[in-house]
């Protein structure tokens, strides 16, 4: 059994409740009505998708009941496979039967476990979380069934001896299912296998607890208006205000649209320090939980005879082992460190100048809470680029439809808004069709957009591939469904909902994952869409971020919320120039996360992870910390599937840069190039090795030249 891969970014009105305490709505997003239909779209709007959209009306009781029923059906199928005589084991009776059962199971379980990330009902979130615990426990049990594994081995042997010709994807299914058993430890003696099963269940539950705390974190930092000096008025107007004695106090949540303006604009360094310390320590409750799941991973790796957990994880990725990850990170850090030191020197001089002018004490240090503030000021002063002015050109009501239009034209699809059931009134729902669809054969799948923050919702940006696409036993097609969850700023009393340029980049990136999930077309669900190597999965979306720095794309996506004019050429040029400002410090921060992730998954013993987190960040990121507490408690990536995998964000940039420079740079909006990308990168998903998709798309082996040129302005051979 396999779980679908969620792709998180590197980056609220209460609902109405029915009698059962569960919110269920029809789509009535604040973006509804923004998509005017052409004649072709009108035709599509009249078409009926060949597959109904799922319902979102489950009660907490139904979530658990349906989950348990799906598990019982899957277990019964496994029992039937395990009962086969060796001579009865073949591709259809074993591999195909298990693949179809997995598809049926995930179609039930994935949407039910999704509620915990988006529902306004605590009862439903808790039931969803409990359901995922049950599913993961069953997943461990299923993966450890030696009787089913023996049936797979017998089937593989019979296929080989019979000379049966399998397609490339069918053979890949056989190979991967056999590898699953080997990596699960099914070759271990009974006692060790039983211990491994218990460790895996405990690990799964511990990681879920960590992620649940992350999703439901609801802390605030309380500040006065004086402390908020410098923060834009429209941002402050969105904060919760209360009176404490004779003072007006603003409670600032740790959600990105609330807290990041403090880091970027608050003039008082003590305000930024106070906010940063609260932000860093907001999930100290997770400190012992991280220690526990890291210890469990060490025990599992030892039982499976791997040197480290990182070696176990990377075995099935492009990089292949932990040693290669370490070398990649060390090589890149060596290149970036001199650039980062120069960046810090520049920003520190800016800090000294401001402190001297304002009569503030200056201790010669550059702190974490200084970085975003002086990075912004440097861009404003060196490029005369005002982040708040740029934001005025990116109203959500313009940007989201514009980005969808760009993707539709590039990739040959059409989004048609529908008014079906959703989990919240702000969710927007689309049926997606091929651009020339005339009947149901042109249907691609469904897409949901849940874009605004609210209490207890997943607090960053990510895409859930809730339903994969695959061939059903009767020869018909099961269609995919992808859901993007984001936290864009909401309207304020003064201004409509506006997006910072980096919000635009994030949205463009996440839509890349959406289309990877929609436009993949494979026979077996386990190879669909983003079910690719973890150190490649980000590359397609990272490549697409380049569109947000292309002049004609920026012009098309922008419209000042008052004048309706697009960005002018001068402002566009400044945005493009700002991309690699202070690039050294930016990527050293990424390398800190990757190195921490690698170290905790290669060390043979536990550690004081709070101390390690803060020391490694200071040493690698080149910025001083302070009384920051357990920042690792918010590092949800390594609890949520990116364990020993954070390096992949940077590793995949090498491929992203190469794909963009080689194919798209000359004309990024060319539908012919888009079709090449769709057919050679998106369509195959994980049905072939990622290096083969890259070579097919590029027409050669990938290299790091474009990546090095992007970062350092020079093209040269590299060991990256």
C-alpha positions as CSV (number, residue, x, y, z in Angstrom):
1,X,0.0,0.0,0.0
2,X,1.2,3.4,-0.9
3,X,0.2,6.9,0.4
4,X,-0.1,9.8,-2.0
5,X,2.6,12.4,-1.9
6,X,1.6,15.9,-0.7
7,X,3.8,18.7,-2.1
8,X,4.2,21.5,0.4
9,X,5.6,24.9,-0.5
10,X,8.9,26.3,0.9
11,X,6.5,28.7,2.3
12,X,-11.2,33.6,9.1
13,X,-14.9,33.7,9.3
14,X,-16.4,30.8,11.3
15,X,-18.3,28.3,9.2
16,X,-22.0,27.4,9.4
17,X,-22.7,24.1,11.0
18,X,-25.5,21.7,10.3
19,X,-27.2,19.6,13.0
20,X,-24.3,17.1,13.1
21,X,-21.7,19.8,13.7
22,X,-20.3,19.3,10.2
23,X,-19.8,22.1,7.6
24,X,-20.8,21.3,4.1
25,X,-21.2,23.9,1.5
26,X,-21.7,24.6,-2.2
27,X,-18.8,26.4,-3.8
28,X,-19.3,30.2,-3.3
29,X,-15.7,31.4,-3.3
30,X,-14.9,35.1,-3.2
31,X,-13.4,34.5,-6.6
32,X,-16.6,33.1,-8.1
33,X,-17.8,34.8,-11.2
34,X,-14.4,36.0,-12.2
35,X,-14.0,33.6,-15.0
36,X,-15.9,34.7,-18.1
37,X,-16.8,31.9,-20.5
38,X,-15.9,32.0,-24.2
39,X,-18.2,30.1,-26.6
40,X,-16.0,27.0,-26.3
41,X,-16.1,27.3,-22.5
42,X,-19.9,27.5,-22.7
43,X,-20.0,24.3,-24.6
44,X,-17.8,22.6,-22.0
45,X,-20.0,24.0,-19.2
46,X,-22.9,22.1,-20.7
47,X,-20.9,18.8,-20.8
48,X,-21.2,16.3,-18.0
49,X,-18.0,14.9,-16.6
50,X,-17.8,11.1,-16.9
51,X,-16.9,10.9,-13.3
52,X,-18.9,12.6,-10.5
53,X,-17.0,14.9,-8.1
54,X,-16.7,13.4,-4.5
55,X,-19.1,14.4,-1.8
56,X,-18.0,16.5,1.2
57,X,-20.9,15.8,3.5
58,X,-19.3,13.2,5.8
59,X,-20.0,13.1,9.5
60,X,-17.2,12.2,11.9
61,X,-18.8,8.8,12.4
62,X,-19.0,8.2,8.6
63,X,-15.3,9.0,8.2
64,X,-14.3,6.3,10.6
65,X,-16.9,3.8,9.4
66,X,-16.0,4.2,5.7
67,X,-12.3,4.0,6.5
68,X,-12.7,0.7,8.4
69,X,-14.9,-0.7,5.6
70,X,-12.2,0.2,3.0
71,X,-9.6,-1.5,5.2
72,X,-11.7,-4.6,5.5
73,X,-12.2,-4.9,1.7
74,X,-8.4,-4.4,1.1
75,X,-7.5,-7.0,3.7
76,X,-9.9,-9.5,2.2
77,X,-8.3,-9.0,-1.2
78,X,-4.8,-9.6,0.3
79,X,-6.1,-12.7,2.0
80,X,-7.3,-14.0,-1.3
81,X,-3.9,-13.3,-2.9
82,X,-2.1,-14.9,0.0
83,X,-4.2,-18.0,-0.4
84,X,-3.2,-18.6,-4.0
85,X,-1.1,-21.7,-4.7
86,X,2.3,-20.8,-6.2
87,X,1.3,-22.0,-9.6
88,X,-1.8,-19.8,-9.5
89,X,0.3,-16.6,-9.0
90,X,0.7,-14.5,-12.1
91,X,0.5,-10.9,-13.2
92,X,-3.3,-10.6,-13.2
93,X,-4.0,-12.6,-10.1
94,X,-1.4,-10.9,-7.9
95,X,0.1,-7.6,-9.2
96,X,-3.0,-6.4,-11.1
97,X,-5.4,-7.5,-8.3
98,X,-3.3,-5.6,-5.7
99,X,-2.9,-2.5,-7.9
100,X,-6.7,-2.3,-8.4
101,X,-7.4,-2.9,-4.7
102,X,-5.0,-0.1,-3.8
103,X,-6.7,2.3,-6.2
104,X,-10.1,1.5,-4.7
105,X,-8.8,1.9,-1.2
106,X,-7.1,5.2,-1.8
107,X,-10.1,6.7,-3.5
108,X,-11.9,6.3,-0.2
109,X,-9.2,6.9,2.3
110,X,-7.4,10.0,0.9
111,X,-10.3,12.4,0.8
112,X,-11.4,11.3,4.3
113,X,-7.9,12.0,5.7
114,X,-7.8,15.4,4.0
115,X,-10.5,16.8,6.2
116,X,-8.0,17.2,9.1
117,X,-6.2,19.9,7.0
118,X,-9.2,22.0,6.0
119,X,-12.4,21.4,8.0
120,X,-13.8,24.0,10.4
121,X,-15.3,21.3,12.6
122,X,-12.9,20.0,15.3
123,X,-14.9,16.8,15.5
124,X,-14.4,16.1,11.8
125,X,-10.7,17.1,12.0
126,X,-10.2,14.7,14.9
127,X,-12.1,11.9,13.2
128,X,-10.0,12.5,10.0
129,X,-6.8,12.4,12.0
130,X,-7.9,9.2,13.7
131,X,-8.8,7.7,10.4
132,X,-5.3,8.4,9.1
133,X,-3.8,6.8,12.1
134,X,-5.9,3.7,11.5
135,X,-5.0,3.8,7.8
136,X,-1.3,4.1,8.5
137,X,-1.3,1.3,11.0
138,X,-3.0,-0.9,8.5
139,X,-0.5,0.3,5.9
140,X,2.3,-1.0,8.2
141,X,0.4,-4.3,8.7
142,X,-0.1,-4.7,5.0
143,X,3.5,-3.9,4.1
144,X,4.7,-6.6,6.5
145,X,2.6,-9.5,5.2
146,X,5.1,-12.2,4.3
147,X,2.3,-14.3,2.8
148,X,1.4,-11.6,0.3
149,X,5.1,-11.0,-0.5
150,X,5.6,-14.7,-1.2
151,X,2.7,-14.6,-3.7
152,X,4.4,-11.6,-5.4
153,X,7.7,-13.5,-5.5
154,X,6.0,-16.6,-7.0
155,X,4.1,-14.4,-9.6
156,X,7.4,-12.7,-10.6
157,X,9.1,-16.1,-11.0
158,X,6.2,-17.4,-13.1
159,X,6.1,-14.4,-15.3
160,X,9.8,-14.7,-16.0
161,X,9.7,-18.5,-16.7
162,X,6.5,-18.2,-18.9
163,X,8.2,-15.6,-21.1
164,X,5.1,-13.4,-20.8
165,X,5.7,-10.0,-22.3
166,X,4.8,-7.1,-20.0
167,X,4.7,-3.5,-21.1
168,X,7.3,-1.2,-19.6
169,X,4.9,0.2,-17.1
170,X,3.6,-3.3,-16.1
171,X,7.2,-4.5,-15.6
172,X,7.9,-1.4,-13.5
173,X,4.9,-2.3,-11.3
174,X,6.3,-5.8,-10.7
175,X,9.8,-4.4,-9.9
176,X,8.5,-1.8,-7.5
177,X,6.1,-4.1,-5.7
178,X,9.0,-6.6,-5.1
179,X,11.2,-3.8,-4.0
180,X,8.5,-2.6,-1.5
181,X,8.7,-6.0,0.2
182,X,12.5,-6.0,0.4
183,X,12.6,-2.5,1.8
184,X,9.8,-3.3,4.3
185,X,12.0,-5.9,5.9
186,X,10.2,-9.0,4.8
187,X,13.4,-11.0,4.6
188,X,14.0,-10.5,8.3
189,X,13.4,-13.3,10.9
190,X,10.0,-13.4,12.5
191,X,10.9,-11.8,15.8
192,X,12.7,-8.9,14.1
193,X,9.9,-8.5,11.6
194,X,7.3,-8.3,14.5
195,X,9.4,-5.6,16.2
196,X,9.8,-3.7,13.0
197,X,6.0,-3.7,12.5
198,X,5.5,-2.2,16.0
199,X,8.2,0.5,15.4
200,X,6.7,1.5,12.1
201,X,3.2,1.9,13.7
202,X,4.6,4.0,16.5
203,X,6.6,6.1,14.0
204,X,3.5,6.8,11.9
205,X,1.4,7.8,15.0
206,X,4.3,10.1,16.3
207,X,4.6,11.9,13.0
208,X,0.9,12.4,12.7
209,X,0.9,13.9,16.2
210,X,3.7,16.3,15.2
211,X,1.8,17.4,12.1
212,X,-1.5,17.7,13.9
213,X,0.1,20.2,16.4
214,X,1.6,22.1,13.4
215,X,-1.8,22.4,11.7
216,X,-3.7,23.4,14.9
217,X,-1.2,25.9,16.3
218,X,-3.0,29.1,17.2
219,X,-0.6,31.3,19.1
220,X,-0.2,35.0,18.9
221,X,2.3,37.7,19.7
222,X,0.7,40.8,21.3
223,X,2.0,44.2,20.3
224,X,1.0,47.8,20.8
225,X,0.5,50.3,17.9
226,X,3.8,51.9,18.9
227,X,5.6,48.6,18.6
228,X,4.0,48.1,15.2
229,X,5.5,51.3,13.8
230,X,6.4,50.8,10.1
231,X,4.0,48.0,9.5
232,X,1.5,49.0,6.7
233,X,-1.8,50.3,8.0
234,X,-3.8,47.9,5.8
235,X,-2.0,45.0,7.4
236,X,-2.6,46.3,11.0
237,X,-6.3,46.8,10.2
238,X,-6.5,43.0,9.7
239,X,-5.2,42.2,13.2
240,X,-7.5,41.4,16.2
241,X,-7.6,44.5,18.5
242,X,-8.4,44.4,22.2
243,X,-8.0,46.7,25.2
244,X,-5.8,45.8,28.1
245,X,-6.1,48.4,30.8
246,X,-5.5,51.7,29.1
247,X,-3.7,50.2,26.1
248,X,-4.9,49.0,22.8
249,X,-3.3,45.7,22.0
250,X,-3.0,43.9,18.6
251,X,-2.9,40.1,18.6
252,X,-0.8,39.0,15.6
253,X,-1.1,35.3,14.7
254,X,1.8,33.3,13.4
255,X,0.1,32.8,10.0
256,X,2.2,34.0,7.1
257,X,0.1,37.0,6.1
258,X,0.1,38.3,9.7
259,X,3.6,37.7,11.0
260,X,5.8,38.2,7.9
261,X,4.9,41.9,7.6
262,X,6.3,42.3,11.2
263,X,9.6,40.8,10.1
264,X,9.7,42.9,7.0
265,X,8.5,46.3,8.2
266,X,8.5,46.8,12.0
267,X,11.1,49.5,12.6
268,X,11.8,48.7,16.2
269,X,14.3,45.8,16.4
270,X,12.9,44.8,19.7
271,X,9.5,44.3,18.1
272,X,11.0,42.1,15.4
273,X,13.0,40.2,18.0
274,X,9.9,39.6,20.2
275,X,7.8,38.5,17.2
276,X,10.6,36.2,15.9
277,X,11.2,34.6,19.3
278,X,7.5,33.8,19.6
279,X,7.3,32.6,16.0
280,X,10.3,30.3,16.5
281,X,9.1,28.8,19.7
282,X,5.4,28.5,18.8
283,X,5.6,24.7,18.5
284,X,7.9,23.8,21.4
285,X,5.3,21.2,22.2
286,X,6.8,19.3,19.3
287,X,10.3,19.2,20.7
288,X,10.0,15.8,22.5
289,X,7.9,14.4,19.6
290,X,10.7,15.1,17.1
291,X,13.2,13.4,19.4
292,X,10.9,10.4,19.6
293,X,10.4,10.0,15.8
294,X,14.1,10.4,15.1
295,X,14.9,7.7,17.6
296,X,12.3,5.4,16.0
297,X,13.8,6.0,12.6
298,X,17.3,5.1,13.8
299,X,15.9,1.8,15.3
300,X,14.1,1.0,12.0
301,X,17.2,1.7,9.9
302,X,19.3,-0.5,12.1
303,X,16.8,-3.4,11.9
304,X,16.7,-3.1,8.1
305,X,20.6,-3.1,7.9
306,X,20.9,0.4,6.5
307,X,23.8,2.6,7.7
308,X,21.4,5.4,8.5
309,X,17.8,6.5,7.9
310,X,19.0,8.9,5.2
311,X,20.5,6.0,3.3
312,X,17.3,4.1,3.5
313,X,15.2,7.0,2.2
314,X,17.6,8.1,-0.6
315,X,18.1,4.5,-2.0
316,X,15.0,5.0,-4.2
317,X,15.7,8.7,-5.1
318,X,17.8,10.1,-7.9
319,X,20.7,10.9,-5.5
320,X,20.9,7.2,-4.3
321,X,22.6,7.6,-1.0
322,X,23.3,9.9,2.0
323,X,27.0,10.4,1.0
324,X,26.0,11.9,-2.3
325,X,23.6,14.3,-0.5
326,X,26.3,15.4,1.9
327,X,28.7,16.0,-1.0
328,X,26.1,18.0,-2.9
329,X,25.3,20.2,0.0
330,X,28.9,20.7,1.0
331,X,29.9,21.7,-2.6
332,X,27.0,24.2,-2.9
333,X,27.8,25.7,0.6
334,X,31.4,26.2,-0.4
335,X,30.3,28.1,-3.5
336,X,27.6,30.1,-1.7
337,X,29.5,31.0,1.5
338,X,31.7,33.8,0.1
339,X,28.5,35.3,-1.6
340,X,26.6,35.0,1.7
341,X,29.4,36.7,3.6
342,X,29.3,39.6,1.1
343,X,25.5,39.8,1.4
344,X,25.8,40.0,5.2
345,X,28.4,42.6,5.1
346,X,26.2,44.8,2.8
347,X,23.1,44.4,5.0
348,X,25.1,44.9,8.2
349,X,26.3,48.2,6.9
350,X,22.7,49.2,6.2
351,X,21.8,48.3,9.7
352,X,24.6,50.3,11.2
353,X,23.6,53.3,9.1
354,X,20.0,53.1,10.3
355,X,20.9,52.5,13.9
356,X,23.3,55.5,13.9
357,X,20.6,57.7,12.3
358,X,18.0,56.7,14.9
359,X,20.3,56.6,17.9
360,X,19.8,52.9,18.4
361,X,22.6,50.8,20.0
362,X,24.6,48.8,17.5
363,X,26.5,45.7,18.6
364,X,28.0,44.8,15.2
365,X,25.8,41.6,14.9
366,X,23.3,40.7,12.2
367,X,20.4,38.8,13.7
368,X,17.7,36.5,12.3
369,X,15.0,39.2,12.9
370,X,17.2,41.6,10.9
371,X,17.3,39.6,7.7
372,X,13.9,40.1,6.1
373,X,13.8,43.8,7.3
374,X,17.1,44.8,5.8
375,X,16.7,42.6,2.8
376,X,13.6,44.6,2.0
377,X,15.3,47.9,2.7
378,X,18.3,47.0,0.6
379,X,16.0,46.2,-2.4
380,X,14.0,49.4,-1.9
381,X,17.1,51.5,-1.7
382,X,19.3,49.8,-4.3
383,X,16.6,49.2,-6.8
384,X,14.1,51.8,-5.6
385,X,11.6,48.9,-5.4
386,X,8.8,49.3,-2.9
387,X,7.3,45.9,-1.9
388,X,4.0,47.5,-0.8
389,X,3.7,49.3,-4.1
390,X,4.3,46.1,-6.1
391,X,1.6,44.4,-4.0
392,X,-0.9,46.9,-5.2
393,X,-0.6,45.5,-8.7
394,X,-1.4,42.0,-7.6
395,X,-5.0,41.8,-6.4
396,X,-6.0,38.2,-5.9
397,X,-9.1,38.8,-8.1
398,X,-6.7,39.5,-11.1
399,X,-3.8,37.2,-10.4
400,X,-5.5,33.9,-9.8
401,X,-7.6,34.1,-13.1
402,X,-4.5,35.4,-15.0
403,X,-2.3,32.5,-13.8
404,X,-5.0,30.0,-14.6
405,X,-5.4,31.5,-18.1
406,X,-1.6,31.3,-18.7
407,X,-1.5,27.6,-17.7
408,X,-4.6,26.8,-19.7
409,X,-3.1,28.4,-22.9
410,X,0.3,26.8,-22.3
411,X,-0.9,23.3,-21.5
412,X,-4.0,23.1,-23.7
413,X,-6.7,22.8,-21.1
414,X,-9.8,24.8,-20.0
415,X,-11.1,25.3,-16.4
416,X,-14.8,25.4,-16.0
417,X,-16.1,26.6,-12.7
418,X,-18.8,24.3,-11.1
419,X,-21.0,24.8,-8.1
420,X,-20.7,21.5,-6.4
421,X,-20.3,20.6,-2.7
422,X,-17.1,21.7,-1.0
423,X,-15.7,21.7,2.5
424,X,-15.9,25.5,3.0
425,X,-17.7,28.4,1.3
426,X,-14.5,30.0,0.1
427,X,-13.4,26.9,-1.8
428,X,-13.6,27.1,-5.6
429,X,-14.2,24.0,-7.7
430,X,-13.4,23.4,-11.3
431,X,-13.9,20.7,-13.9
432,X,-10.9,20.6,-16.2
433,X,-11.2,19.8,-19.9
434,X,-9.0,19.5,-23.0
435,X,-9.1,22.9,-24.8
436,X,-11.0,21.4,-27.8
437,X,-13.3,19.1,-25.8
438,X,-16.6,18.4,-27.5
439,X,-17.8,15.5,-25.4
440,X,-16.9,13.7,-22.2
441,X,-13.8,12.1,-23.8
442,X,-12.1,15.4,-23.4
443,X,-12.5,15.4,-19.6
444,X,-9.2,15.8,-17.7
445,X,-10.2,15.9,-14.0
446,X,-11.2,18.1,-11.1
447,X,-9.4,21.0,-9.3
448,X,-10.2,22.6,-6.0
449,X,-8.7,25.9,-4.8
450,X,-8.8,26.7,-1.0
451,X,-6.8,29.9,-0.9
452,X,-7.5,31.9,2.3
453,X,-6.5,31.5,5.9
454,X,-8.9,30.4,8.6
455,X,-8.6,28.8,12.1
456,X,-7.2,25.3,12.3
457,X,-6.5,25.1,8.5
458,X,-3.2,23.9,7.1
459,X,-1.1,27.1,7.5
460,X,1.2,27.1,4.5
461,X,0.7,26.2,0.8
462,X,0.5,22.7,-0.5
463,X,-1.2,20.5,-3.1
464,X,-3.0,17.3,-2.3
465,X,-3.4,14.8,-5.1
466,X,-6.6,13.4,-3.6
467,X,-7.5,11.1,-6.5
468,X,-5.0,9.8,-9.0
469,X,-5.7,8.9,-12.6
470,X,-5.5,5.3,-13.7
471,X,-7.1,2.6,-15.9
472,X,-10.0,0.7,-14.2
473,X,-10.4,-3.1,-14.6
474,X,-13.3,-2.6,-17.1
475,X,-11.0,-0.5,-19.4
476,X,-12.6,2.9,-18.5
477,X,-10.6,5.7,-16.9
478,X,-10.6,7.0,-13.3
479,X,-9.9,10.7,-13.4
480,X,-7.6,12.7,-11.0
481,X,-8.6,15.3,-8.5
482,X,-6.1,17.8,-7.1
483,X,-6.6,20.3,-4.3
484,X,-4.5,23.4,-3.6
485,X,-4.5,24.7,0.0
486,X,-3.0,28.2,0.4
487,X,-3.1,31.2,2.8
488,X,-3.3,34.3,0.7
489,X,-4.1,37.6,2.4
490,X,-7.8,38.4,2.8
491,X,-9.3,41.8,2.1
492,X,-8.9,44.5,4.7
493,X,-11.2,47.5,5.4
494,X,-8.9,49.7,3.3
495,X,-7.9,47.4,0.4
496,X,-9.0,44.3,-1.5
497,X,-7.1,41.0,-1.1
498,X,-3.6,41.7,-2.4
499,X,-0.6,39.4,-3.1
500,X,3.0,40.1,-2.5
501,X,5.2,39.1,-5.5
502,X,6.6,36.2,-3.6
503,X,2.9,35.1,-3.0
504,X,2.5,35.2,-6.8
505,X,5.6,33.0,-7.2
506,X,4.3,30.5,-4.6
507,X,0.9,30.3,-6.3
508,X,2.5,29.8,-9.7
509,X,4.7,27.0,-8.2
510,X,1.8,25.2,-6.5
511,X,-0.3,25.4,-9.7
512,X,2.6,23.5,-11.3
513,X,1.9,20.6,-8.8
514,X,-1.8,20.9,-9.6
515,X,-1.1,20.3,-13.3
516,X,1.4,17.5,-12.6
517,X,-1.5,15.8,-10.9
518,X,-4.1,16.6,-13.6
519,X,-2.1,16.0,-16.8
520,X,-0.3,12.8,-15.9
521,X,-1.7,9.8,-17.8
522,X,-0.5,6.4,-16.7
523,X,-2.0,2.9,-16.4
524,X,-1.3,2.4,-12.7
525,X,-2.2,4.9,-9.9
526,X,1.1,4.4,-8.1
527,X,2.9,6.1,-11.0
528,X,0.5,9.0,-11.4
529,X,1.5,12.6,-11.4
530,X,3.8,13.6,-8.5
531,X,4.5,10.0,-7.6
532,X,8.1,10.5,-8.7
533,X,11.4,10.5,-6.9
534,X,11.3,13.0,-4.0
535,X,14.4,14.8,-5.3
536,X,12.7,15.4,-8.6
537,X,9.1,16.2,-7.6
538,X,9.8,19.9,-7.1
539,X,11.7,20.4,-10.4
540,X,8.6,21.0,-12.7
541,X,7.1,23.6,-10.3
542,X,10.4,25.3,-9.6
543,X,10.9,25.6,-13.4
544,X,7.6,27.3,-13.7
545,X,8.5,30.0,-11.1
546,X,10.6,31.5,-13.9
547,X,7.4,32.8,-15.5
548,X,6.9,35.2,-12.6
549,X,10.1,37.0,-13.7
550,X,9.2,37.2,-17.4
551,X,8.2,40.8,-18.5
552,X,5.2,39.8,-20.7
553,X,3.9,37.4,-18.0
554,X,4.2,40.0,-15.2
555,X,2.4,42.5,-17.4
556,X,-0.4,40.0,-18.0
557,X,-0.8,39.1,-14.4
558,X,-0.8,42.6,-12.9
559,X,-3.5,45.2,-12.6
560,X,-3.3,48.0,-10.0
561,X,-6.3,47.6,-7.7
562,X,-7.3,51.3,-8.2
563,X,-6.0,52.4,-11.7
564,X,-6.3,48.9,-13.3
565,X,-3.0,49.6,-15.1
566,X,-0.4,46.8,-15.4
567,X,3.1,47.0,-14.1
568,X,5.1,49.4,-16.1
569,X,8.4,48.3,-17.8
570,X,10.6,50.1,-15.2
571,X,8.9,48.4,-12.2
572,X,9.0,45.0,-14.0
573,X,12.8,45.4,-14.6
574,X,13.3,46.1,-10.9
575,X,11.3,43.0,-9.9
576,X,13.5,40.9,-12.2
577,X,16.7,42.4,-10.8
578,X,15.5,41.8,-7.3
579,X,15.4,38.0,-7.9
580,X,19.0,37.3,-7.1
581,X,19.6,40.1,-4.6
582,X,21.1,38.6,-1.4
583,X,21.0,35.2,-3.1
584,X,23.8,33.9,-0.9
585,X,22.0,34.4,2.4
586,X,18.8,33.1,0.9
587,X,20.3,29.8,-0.3
588,X,22.5,29.4,2.8
589,X,19.2,29.4,4.8
590,X,17.9,26.6,2.5
591,X,21.2,24.7,3.1
592,X,20.7,25.1,6.8
593,X,17.4,23.3,6.7
594,X,18.8,20.6,4.4
595,X,21.9,20.0,6.5
596,X,19.9,19.8,9.8
597,X,17.6,17.3,8.1
598,X,20.5,15.3,6.9
599,X,22.4,15.4,10.2
600,X,19.5,14.2,12.4
601,X,18.9,11.4,9.9
602,X,22.6,10.2,9.7
603,X,23.6,10.6,13.4
604,X,23.8,7.3,15.3
605,X,22.7,8.8,18.6
606,X,20.1,11.4,19.7
607,X,21.1,15.0,20.5
608,X,19.8,18.2,22.0
609,X,17.9,19.2,18.9
610,X,17.1,22.7,20.0
611,X,20.8,23.4,20.6
612,X,21.7,21.7,17.3
613,X,19.0,23.7,15.4
614,X,20.2,27.0,16.6
615,X,23.9,26.3,16.3
616,X,23.7,24.9,12.8
617,X,21.5,27.8,11.7
618,X,24.0,30.4,13.0
619,X,27.0,28.5,11.5
620,X,25.5,27.9,8.0
621,X,23.1,30.8,7.6
622,X,25.6,33.4,8.8
623,X,23.0,35.1,11.0
624,X,23.0,35.3,14.8
625,X,20.2,33.8,16.8
626,X,19.1,34.6,20.3
627,X,16.6,33.2,22.8
628,X,14.8,31.4,20.0
629,X,13.7,28.2,21.6
630,X,12.7,25.0,19.8
631,X,12.4,26.2,16.2
632,X,12.7,22.6,15.0
633,X,9.2,22.0,16.4
634,X,7.8,23.8,13.3
635,X,10.0,21.9,10.8
636,X,7.0,19.9,9.6
637,X,8.6,18.8,6.4
638,X,10.6,16.0,8.1
639,X,7.5,14.7,9.9
640,X,5.3,14.9,6.8
641,X,7.2,12.9,4.2
642,X,10.3,15.0,3.4
643,X,12.5,13.3,5.9
644,X,16.1,13.1,4.7
645,X,14.7,14.8,1.6
646,X,14.8,18.6,2.2
647,X,18.0,18.7,0.1
648,X,15.7,17.9,-2.8
649,X,14.4,21.5,-3.0
650,X,17.8,22.6,-4.0
651,X,18.9,19.4,-5.8
652,X,15.9,19.7,-8.1
653,X,16.7,23.3,-8.9
654,X,19.5,22.0,-11.1
655,X,17.0,20.2,-13.3
656,X,14.5,23.1,-13.1
657,X,17.1,25.6,-14.4
658,X,18.2,23.3,-17.2
659,X,14.7,22.6,-18.4
660,X,13.8,26.3,-18.4
661,X,17.0,27.5,-20.1
662,X,17.0,24.8,-22.7
663,X,13.3,24.7,-23.8
664,X,11.3,27.6,-22.4
665,X,13.5,30.6,-22.1
666,X,13.2,31.6,-25.8
667,X,9.4,31.7,-25.6
668,X,7.9,30.8,-22.3
669,X,4.3,31.1,-23.4
670,X,4.6,29.0,-26.6
671,X,1.9,26.3,-26.6
672,X,4.2,24.0,-28.6
673,X,6.8,24.1,-25.9
674,X,4.0,23.6,-23.4
675,X,2.9,20.5,-25.2
676,X,6.4,19.1,-25.2
677,X,6.6,19.7,-21.4
678,X,3.1,18.1,-20.9
679,X,3.9,15.0,-23.0
680,X,7.5,14.3,-21.8
681,X,7.5,15.4,-18.2
682,X,3.9,15.6,-16.9
683,X,2.2,12.7,-18.8
684,X,4.7,9.9,-17.8
685,X,4.6,10.8,-14.1
686,X,6.6,8.1,-12.3
687,X,6.0,5.4,-14.9
688,X,9.6,5.7,-16.1
689,X,12.9,6.8,-14.4
690,X,13.1,10.6,-14.0
691,X,16.4,10.8,-15.8
692,X,14.7,9.3,-18.8
693,X,12.0,11.9,-18.8
694,X,14.6,14.6,-18.5
695,X,16.7,13.3,-21.4
696,X,13.6,13.0,-23.5
697,X,12.6,16.6,-22.7
698,X,16.0,18.1,-23.0
699,X,17.3,16.0,-25.9
700,X,20.5,15.3,-23.8
701,X,21.8,14.5,-20.3
702,X,20.9,17.2,-17.8
703,X,23.7,19.4,-16.5
704,X,24.2,22.2,-13.8
705,X,25.4,25.0,-16.2
706,X,22.1,26.9,-16.2
707,X,21.8,26.6,-12.4
708,X,25.3,27.9,-11.8
709,X,24.8,30.8,-14.3
710,X,21.5,31.7,-12.5
711,X,23.1,32.0,-9.1
712,X,26.6,33.3,-9.9
713,X,26.3,34.8,-13.4
714,X,28.7,32.3,-14.9
715,X,28.4,29.1,-16.8
716,X,31.0,26.5,-15.9
717,X,31.3,22.8,-15.2
718,X,30.4,21.8,-11.7
719,X,30.3,18.7,-9.6
720,X,26.7,19.5,-8.6
